[in-house]
Amino acid sequence: MPFESLDDILKPDPRFADLCVVQGGIARRMTLADHHGAIADISLSDAVPGEVGAAFDRARNTIIYAFFDYDLFVVGEVQAFGAFELALKHRLNGHGGAARGTLRNLVDRARKAGILPALVPGPTVVSDPIEALIALRNGLSHGTSDIHSPGMALEVVAACASWIDHVFPS
């Protein structure tokens, strides 16, 4: 999407024109309120540290603004992955400060400590839900021209929320 003019920044991205919701058996065009409601339904437990919650809310807010610029879905997903990484830093290190390594290292440490479940065996490494998230995060973080749909972005954000809550059980 090209840089938007001042007159166009608050207009819905044209790609939302074809997205519908079904309400009472009738399909209608998705609104900003529908989009906001779907994102608002994804939240973290009260056991999650404030810094992690703030990082996660940055992801949710970015996803909201994707209504006006569809390309922001990927940015919001990357921020959700960052919130998951920050959650692991807090749990493993007692704070969210600098930690050696990568998300991969943090996940491996969390699995060894029993904070995250053991690797799920399968025909490919991405058969494990956490490994699939790491692969997606790495693909997005190292440069991509991918554009994700609202549904895909919401699934990624929901998965990150679920694992963050898992790291900080109530």
Buried (B, 14 or more C-beta within 10 A) or exposed (E): EEEEEEEEEEEBBEBBEEBEBEEEEEEEEBBEEBBBEBBEEBBBEEEBBEBBBEBBBBBBEBBBBBBBBBBBBBBBBBBBBBBBBBBBBBBBBEEBEEBEEBBEEBBBBBBEEEBBEEBEEEEEEBEBEBBBBBBBBBEBBEEEEEEBEBEBBBBBBBBBBBBBBBBBEE
